Amino acid sequence: MATNLRKTHPMIKIINNSFIDLPSPSNISAWWNFGSLLGICLILQIITGIFLAMHYSPNISLAFSSVAHITRDVQYGWLIRNMHANGASIFFMCIYLHIGRGLYYGSYLYKETWNTGILLLLLVMATAFVGYVLPWGQMSFWGATVITNLLSAIPYIGNTLVQWI
């Protein structure tokens, strides 16, 4: 009877224990990957955002010129800008799929964990709002108008909330 090389060879055994014979439950599915994907997307957003901020000018008369500078003159600036824009969309898709997995598996029954997730979702949405509105002169007025109009639909406190923001 031949011994299994995958379980006896010292180097292959490390790879086997890391990738093949994982100490995870057998009923785990692809739905559980979205938390890790969120971390990767967040790191991508932070890194590309820092690189974009190095070349961005908040002056209203130079705002569009700085975007053209990033796209044309910065090495791989077009790629950094597209990764940042599309990474935000992927980030929110992963968030919604992560929430969907939590709803499907009944994670809302763990109230403290679920409420922490809701708080994190609200913080992420507030950060995205600030990141979208902050760049002066680049769609910021349009973004602020659309998002604050959504807030004005809240009964009783909507108008006050819009004026506060």
Contacts in CASP RR format, 6 or more apart in sequence:
PFRMAT RR
TARGET T0000
AUTHOR 0000-0000-0000
METHOD contacts of the structure
MODEL  1
MATNLRKTHPMIKIINNSFIDLPSPSNISAWWNFGSLLGICLILQIITGI
FLAMHYSPNISLAFSSVAHITRDVQYGWLIRNMHANGASIFFMCIYLHIG
RGLYYGSYLYKETWNTGILLLLLVMATAFVGYVLPWGQMSFWGATVITNL
LSAIPYIGNTLVQWI
5 12 0 8 1.000
6 12 0 8 1.000
6 13 0 8 1.000
6 16 0 8 1.000
6 20 0 8 1.000
7 13 0 8 1.000
7 16 0 8 1.000
31 97 0 8 1.000
31 101 0 8 1.000
31 104 0 8 1.000
31 105 0 8 1.000
32 101 0 8 1.000
34 94 0 8 1.000
34 97 0 8 1.000
34 98 0 8 1.000
34 101 0 8 1.000
35 94 0 8 1.000
35 98 0 8 1.000
37 90 0 8 1.000
37 94 0 8 1.000
38 91 0 8 1.000
38 94 0 8 1.000
38 95 0 8 1.000
38 98 0 8 1.000
41 87 0 8 1.000
41 90 0 8 1.000
41 91 0 8 1.000
41 94 0 8 1.000
42 91 0 8 1.000
44 83 0 8 1.000
44 84 0 8 1.000
44 87 0 8 1.000
45 84 0 8 1.000
45 87 0 8 1.000
45 88 0 8 1.000
45 91 0 8 1.000
48 80 0 8 1.000
48 81 0 8 1.000
48 83 0 8 1.000
48 84 0 8 1.000
48 87 0 8 1.000
49 80 0 8 1.000
49 84 0 8 1.000
51 77 0 8 1.000
51 80 0 8 1.000
52 70 0 8 1.000
52 80 0 8 1.000
52 81 0 8 1.000
52 84 0 8 1.000
55 66 0 8 1.000
55 69 0 8 1.000
55 70 0 8 1.000
55 74 0 8 1.000
56 66 0 8 1.000
56 67 0 8 1.000
56 70 0 8 1.000
56 135 0 8 1.000
57 63 0 8 1.000
57 65 0 8 1.000
57 66 0 8 1.000
58 135 0 8 1.000
58 136 0 8 1.000
59 136 0 8 1.000
60 136 0 8 1.000
60 137 0 8 1.000
63 135 0 8 1.000
63 136 0 8 1.000
63 137 0 8 1.000
63 138 0 8 1.000
64 137 0 8 1.000
64 138 0 8 1.000
67 81 0 8 1.000
67 138 0 8 1.000
70 77 0 8 1.000
70 78 0 8 1.000
70 80 0 8 1.000
70 81 0 8 1.000
71 77 0 8 1.000
71 78 0 8 1.000
71 81 0 8 1.000
72 78 0 8 1.000
74 80 0 8 1.000
88 128 0 8 1.000
92 128 0 8 1.000
95 121 0 8 1.000
95 124 0 8 1.000
99 121 0 8 1.000
101 107 0 8 1.000
102 108 0 8 1.000
107 113 0 8 1.000
107 114 0 8 1.000
108 114 0 8 1.000
129 147 0 8 1.000
132 139 0 8 1.000
132 140 0 8 1.000
132 143 0 8 1.000
132 147 0 8 1.000
133 140 0 8 1.000
133 143 0 8 1.000
133 144 0 8 1.000
133 147 0 8 1.000
134 140 0 8 1.000
148 162 0 8 1.000
148 165 0 8 1.000
149 162 0 8 1.000
151 158 0 8 1.000
151 161 0 8 1.000
151 162 0 8 1.000
151 165 0 8 1.000
152 158 0 8 1.000
152 159 0 8 1.000
152 161 0 8 1.000
152 162 0 8 1.000
154 161 0 8 1.000
END
